[in-house]
Amino acid sequence: MIDLEQPPVVTRRWWVAGHILLVPPVRWLLRLRVVGRENIPATGAVLIVSNHISQVDPPILGVAVLPRKSHYMAKAELFRIPFVRRAVYRMGAFPVERGGADRRALRLARDILERGDVLLMYPEGTRFTDGVLRPGMPGAGSLGLEPGLTVVPAAVWGSHRLFRRVKVAFGPPVDLSDIAPGPRSRRSREAVDRMMAAIAALIPVAGGPHTDPPGHVDG
């Protein structure tokens, strides 16, 4: 029995299963190449923010951040299928209702970061297969402002096209320490705008086109 009100814990059994099921196809079939992995701290809470262009991005990023275990939000529809719900939860996923602020998902995300784990997040809120970067949602900025964590930007390219080599680029941590005190909503928007600018700068490094940073959305 799993409790979706609690953050997932990746046990050794499922950690091994994930390696067997996911690592070989991602590394060999997709010919994954990773640059900048040294930007991911070996210990401590890490929020990795990335663009999202394909349904296979979560396992790709999960393999890219190895040897660290990662956790991520997945669309709530997956958790309505019993076998899928159990498998993805045990491998580190938890549900998020798309289309607005999901307070439960944000709470679980904070719980994961507070225990010192890695959280993968897509600030755009959903995938865009055209590869065009959209504005980030303020919820990602709010998480990034939590004390004691490192925000690492990432970009993935090639996963949205068949038979293309996939590359993931990680950049230096995003510095949010100088964001001036004020309303949480303003600070969150400024934080996510910085995240999106860092992601945009990494897309060419990952093999994509030059990408201008998007603006922000209110909320």
Contacts in CASP RR format, 6 or more apart in sequence:
PFRMAT RR
TARGET T0000
AUTHOR 0000-0000-0000
METHOD contacts of the structure
MODEL  1
MIDLEQPPVVTRRWWVAGHILLVPPVRWLLRLRVVGRENIPATGAVLIVS
NHISQVDPPILGVAVLPRKSHYMAKAELFRIPFVRRAVYRMGAFPVERGG
ADRRALRLARDILERGDVLLMYPEGTRFTDGVLRPGMPGAGSLGLEPGLT
VVPAAVWGSHRLFRRVKVAFGPPVDLSDIAPGPRSRRSREAVDRMMAAIA
ALIPVAGGPHTDPPGHVDG
2 8 0 8 1.000
2 85 0 8 1.000
2 86 0 8 1.000
2 89 0 8 1.000
2 90 0 8 1.000
4 79 0 8 1.000
4 85 0 8 1.000
4 89 0 8 1.000
4 94 0 8 1.000
4 95 0 8 1.000
5 104 0 8 1.000
6 108 0 8 1.000
6 111 0 8 1.000
7 71 0 8 1.000
7 94 0 8 1.000
7 108 0 8 1.000
7 111 0 8 1.000
7 112 0 8 1.000
7 115 0 8 1.000
8 71 0 8 1.000
8 89 0 8 1.000
8 90 0 8 1.000
8 91 0 8 1.000
8 92 0 8 1.000
8 93 0 8 1.000
8 94 0 8 1.000
9 92 0 8 1.000
10 69 0 8 1.000
10 71 0 8 1.000
10 90 0 8 1.000
10 91 0 8 1.000
10 92 0 8 1.000
11 90 0 8 1.000
14 90 0 8 1.000
14 91 0 8 1.000
15 69 0 8 1.000
17 91 0 8 1.000
18 91 0 8 1.000
22 59 0 8 1.000
22 62 0 8 1.000
22 63 0 8 1.000
23 63 0 8 1.000
23 66 0 8 1.000
26 32 0 8 1.000
26 56 0 8 1.000
26 59 0 8 1.000
26 60 0 8 1.000
26 63 0 8 1.000
26 166 0 8 1.000
27 63 0 8 1.000
30 56 0 8 1.000
30 60 0 8 1.000
30 159 0 8 1.000
30 165 0 8 1.000
30 166 0 8 1.000
31 165 0 8 1.000
31 166 0 8 1.000
32 60 0 8 1.000
32 63 0 8 1.000
32 64 0 8 1.000
32 166 0 8 1.000
32 167 0 8 1.000
32 168 0 8 1.000
33 165 0 8 1.000
33 166 0 8 1.000
33 167 0 8 1.000
33 168 0 8 1.000
34 64 0 8 1.000
34 167 0 8 1.000
34 168 0 8 1.000
34 169 0 8 1.000
34 170 0 8 1.000
35 167 0 8 1.000
35 168 0 8 1.000
35 169 0 8 1.000
35 170 0 8 1.000
35 205 0 8 1.000
35 206 0 8 1.000
36 169 0 8 1.000
36 170 0 8 1.000
36 171 0 8 1.000
37 64 0 8 1.000
37 65 0 8 1.000
37 170 0 8 1.000
39 152 0 8 1.000
39 170 0 8 1.000
39 171 0 8 1.000
39 172 0 8 1.000
39 173 0 8 1.000
40 46 0 8 1.000
40 48 0 8 1.000
40 65 0 8 1.000
40 68 0 8 1.000
40 118 0 8 1.000
40 152 0 8 1.000
40 170 0 8 1.000
41 150 0 8 1.000
42 68 0 8 1.000
43 116 0 8 1.000
44 116 0 8 1.000
44 117 0 8 1.000
44 149 0 8 1.000
44 150 0 8 1.000
45 113 0 8 1.000
45 114 0 8 1.000
45 115 0 8 1.000
45 116 0 8 1.000
45 117 0 8 1.000
45 118 0 8 1.000
45 119 0 8 1.000
45 146 0 8 1.000
45 148 0 8 1.000
45 149 0 8 1.000
45 150 0 8 1.000
46 68 0 8 1.000
46 116 0 8 1.000
46 117 0 8 1.000
46 118 0 8 1.000
46 119 0 8 1.000
46 149 0 8 1.000
46 150 0 8 1.000
46 151 0 8 1.000
46 152 0 8 1.000
47 113 0 8 1.000
47 119 0 8 1.000
47 121 0 8 1.000
47 140 0 8 1.000
47 143 0 8 1.000
47 144 0 8 1.000
47 149 0 8 1.000
47 150 0 8 1.000
47 151 0 8 1.000
47 152 0 8 1.000
48 61 0 8 1.000
48 65 0 8 1.000
48 70 0 8 1.000
48 118 0 8 1.000
48 119 0 8 1.000
48 120 0 8 1.000
48 121 0 8 1.000
48 152 0 8 1.000
48 153 0 8 1.000
48 154 0 8 1.000
48 170 0 8 1.000
49 121 0 8 1.000
49 122 0 8 1.000
49 123 0 8 1.000
49 140 0 8 1.000
49 151 0 8 1.000
49 152 0 8 1.000
49 153 0 8 1.000
49 154 0 8 1.000
49 174 0 8 1.000
49 195 0 8 1.000
49 198 0 8 1.000
49 199 0 8 1.000
50 57 0 8 1.000
50 61 0 8 1.000
50 120 0 8 1.000
50 121 0 8 1.000
50 122 0 8 1.000
50 153 0 8 1.000
50 154 0 8 1.000
50 155 0 8 1.000
50 156 0 8 1.000
50 199 0 8 1.000
51 122 0 8 1.000
51 124 0 8 1.000
51 131 0 8 1.000
51 133 0 8 1.000
51 154 0 8 1.000
51 155 0 8 1.000
51 156 0 8 1.000
51 199 0 8 1.000
51 203 0 8 1.000
52 122 0 8 1.000
52 124 0 8 1.000
52 125 0 8 1.000
52 126 0 8 1.000
52 127 0 8 1.000
52 128 0 8 1.000
53 127 0 8 1.000
53 128 0 8 1.000
53 129 0 8 1.000
53 131 0 8 1.000
53 156 0 8 1.000
53 157 0 8 1.000
53 158 0 8 1.000
53 159 0 8 1.000
53 160 0 8 1.000
54 60 0 8 1.000
54 127 0 8 1.000
54 129 0 8 1.000
54 156 0 8 1.000
54 158 0 8 1.000
54 159 0 8 1.000
54 160 0 8 1.000
55 127 0 8 1.000
56 159 0 8 1.000
57 122 0 8 1.000
57 127 0 8 1.000
57 156 0 8 1.000
57 159 0 8 1.000
58 72 0 8 1.000
58 74 0 8 1.000
58 93 0 8 1.000
58 120 0 8 1.000
60 156 0 8 1.000
60 159 0 8 1.000
60 166 0 8 1.000
60 168 0 8 1.000
61 70 0 8 1.000
61 72 0 8 1.000
61 120 0 8 1.000
61 154 0 8 1.000
61 156 0 8 1.000
61 168 0 8 1.000
62 70 0 8 1.000
62 72 0 8 1.000
62 120 0 8 1.000
64 154 0 8 1.000
64 156 0 8 1.000
64 168 0 8 1.000
64 170 0 8 1.000
65 118 0 8 1.000
65 120 0 8 1.000
68 118 0 8 1.000
69 92 0 8 1.000
69 117 0 8 1.000
69 118 0 8 1.000
70 92 0 8 1.000
70 117 0 8 1.000
70 118 0 8 1.000
70 119 0 8 1.000
70 120 0 8 1.000
71 92 0 8 1.000
71 93 0 8 1.000
71 94 0 8 1.000
71 112 0 8 1.000
71 117 0 8 1.000
71 118 0 8 1.000
71 119 0 8 1.000
71 120 0 8 1.000
72 92 0 8 1.000
72 93 0 8 1.000
72 94 0 8 1.000
72 119 0 8 1.000
72 120 0 8 1.000
72 121 0 8 1.000
73 93 0 8 1.000
73 94 0 8 1.000
73 95 0 8 1.000
73 96 0 8 1.000
73 105 0 8 1.000
73 109 0 8 1.000
73 121 0 8 1.000
73 122 0 8 1.000
74 88 0 8 1.000
74 93 0 8 1.000
74 94 0 8 1.000
74 95 0 8 1.000
74 96 0 8 1.000
75 95 0 8 1.000
75 96 0 8 1.000
75 98 0 8 1.000
76 95 0 8 1.000
76 96 0 8 1.000
76 97 0 8 1.000
76 98 0 8 1.000
78 84 0 8 1.000
78 85 0 8 1.000
78 88 0 8 1.000
78 93 0 8 1.000
78 95 0 8 1.000
79 85 0 8 1.000
79 88 0 8 1.000
79 89 0 8 1.000
79 95 0 8 1.000
94 105 0 8 1.000
94 108 0 8 1.000
94 109 0 8 1.000
95 105 0 8 1.000
96 102 0 8 1.000
96 105 0 8 1.000
97 105 0 8 1.000
98 125 0 8 1.000
98 126 0 8 1.000
99 125 0 8 1.000
99 126 0 8 1.000
100 137 0 8 1.000
101 137 0 8 1.000
101 139 0 8 1.000
101 219 0 8 1.000
106 139 0 8 1.000
106 142 0 8 1.000
106 143 0 8 1.000
109 119 0 8 1.000
109 121 0 8 1.000
109 143 0 8 1.000
110 143 0 8 1.000
110 146 0 8 1.000
112 119 0 8 1.000
113 119 0 8 1.000
113 143 0 8 1.000
113 146 0 8 1.000
113 149 0 8 1.000
114 146 0 8 1.000
116 149 0 8 1.000
119 143 0 8 1.000
121 140 0 8 1.000
121 143 0 8 1.000
123 136 0 8 1.000
123 137 0 8 1.000
123 139 0 8 1.000
123 140 0 8 1.000
123 141 0 8 1.000
123 192 0 8 1.000
123 195 0 8 1.000
123 196 0 8 1.000
123 199 0 8 1.000
124 133 0 8 1.000
124 134 0 8 1.000
124 135 0 8 1.000
124 136 0 8 1.000
124 137 0 8 1.000
125 136 0 8 1.000
125 137 0 8 1.000
128 134 0 8 1.000
129 160 0 8 1.000
131 160 0 8 1.000
133 196 0 8 1.000
133 199 0 8 1.000
133 200 0 8 1.000
133 203 0 8 1.000
133 211 0 8 1.000
133 213 0 8 1.000
133 214 0 8 1.000
134 214 0 8 1.000
135 192 0 8 1.000
135 196 0 8 1.000
135 214 0 8 1.000
135 215 0 8 1.000
135 216 0 8 1.000
135 217 0 8 1.000
136 192 0 8 1.000
136 193 0 8 1.000
136 195 0 8 1.000
136 196 0 8 1.000
136 214 0 8 1.000
136 216 0 8 1.000
136 217 0 8 1.000
137 192 0 8 1.000
137 217 0 8 1.000
138 185 0 8 1.000
138 188 0 8 1.000
138 189 0 8 1.000
138 192 0 8 1.000
138 216 0 8 1.000
138 217 0 8 1.000
138 219 0 8 1.000
139 188 0 8 1.000
139 192 0 8 1.000
140 191 0 8 1.000
140 192 0 8 1.000
140 195 0 8 1.000
141 188 0 8 1.000
141 189 0 8 1.000
141 191 0 8 1.000
141 192 0 8 1.000
141 195 0 8 1.000
142 184 0 8 1.000
142 188 0 8 1.000
142 191 0 8 1.000
144 151 0 8 1.000
144 176 0 8 1.000
144 191 0 8 1.000
144 195 0 8 1.000
145 176 0 8 1.000
145 179 0 8 1.000
145 184 0 8 1.000
145 187 0 8 1.000
145 188 0 8 1.000
145 191 0 8 1.000
150 173 0 8 1.000
151 173 0 8 1.000
151 174 0 8 1.000
151 176 0 8 1.000
151 195 0 8 1.000
152 170 0 8 1.000
152 171 0 8 1.000
152 172 0 8 1.000
152 173 0 8 1.000
152 174 0 8 1.000
153 170 0 8 1.000
153 171 0 8 1.000
153 174 0 8 1.000
153 195 0 8 1.000
153 198 0 8 1.000
153 199 0 8 1.000
153 201 0 8 1.000
153 202 0 8 1.000
154 168 0 8 1.000
154 169 0 8 1.000
154 170 0 8 1.000
154 171 0 8 1.000
154 199 0 8 1.000
154 202 0 8 1.000
155 168 0 8 1.000
155 169 0 8 1.000
155 199 0 8 1.000
155 202 0 8 1.000
155 203 0 8 1.000
155 205 0 8 1.000
155 206 0 8 1.000
155 208 0 8 1.000
156 166 0 8 1.000
156 167 0 8 1.000
156 168 0 8 1.000
156 206 0 8 1.000
157 166 0 8 1.000
157 167 0 8 1.000
157 203 0 8 1.000
157 206 0 8 1.000
157 207 0 8 1.000
157 208 0 8 1.000
158 164 0 8 1.000
158 165 0 8 1.000
158 166 0 8 1.000
158 167 0 8 1.000
158 207 0 8 1.000
158 208 0 8 1.000
159 166 0 8 1.000
167 206 0 8 1.000
167 207 0 8 1.000
168 206 0 8 1.000
169 202 0 8 1.000
169 205 0 8 1.000
169 206 0 8 1.000
170 202 0 8 1.000
171 198 0 8 1.000
171 202 0 8 1.000
174 194 0 8 1.000
174 195 0 8 1.000
174 198 0 8 1.000
175 194 0 8 1.000
176 191 0 8 1.000
176 194 0 8 1.000
179 187 0 8 1.000
179 190 0 8 1.000
179 191 0 8 1.000
180 187 0 8 1.000
181 187 0 8 1.000
185 219 0 8 1.000
189 216 0 8 1.000
189 218 0 8 1.000
189 219 0 8 1.000
192 216 0 8 1.000
193 213 0 8 1.000
193 215 0 8 1.000
193 216 0 8 1.000
196 213 0 8 1.000
196 214 0 8 1.000
196 215 0 8 1.000
196 216 0 8 1.000
197 213 0 8 1.000
200 211 0 8 1.000
200 212 0 8 1.000
200 213 0 8 1.000
200 214 0 8 1.000
201 211 0 8 1.000
201 213 0 8 1.000
203 209 0 8 1.000
203 210 0 8 1.000
203 211 0 8 1.000
204 210 0 8 1.000
204 211 0 8 1.000
END
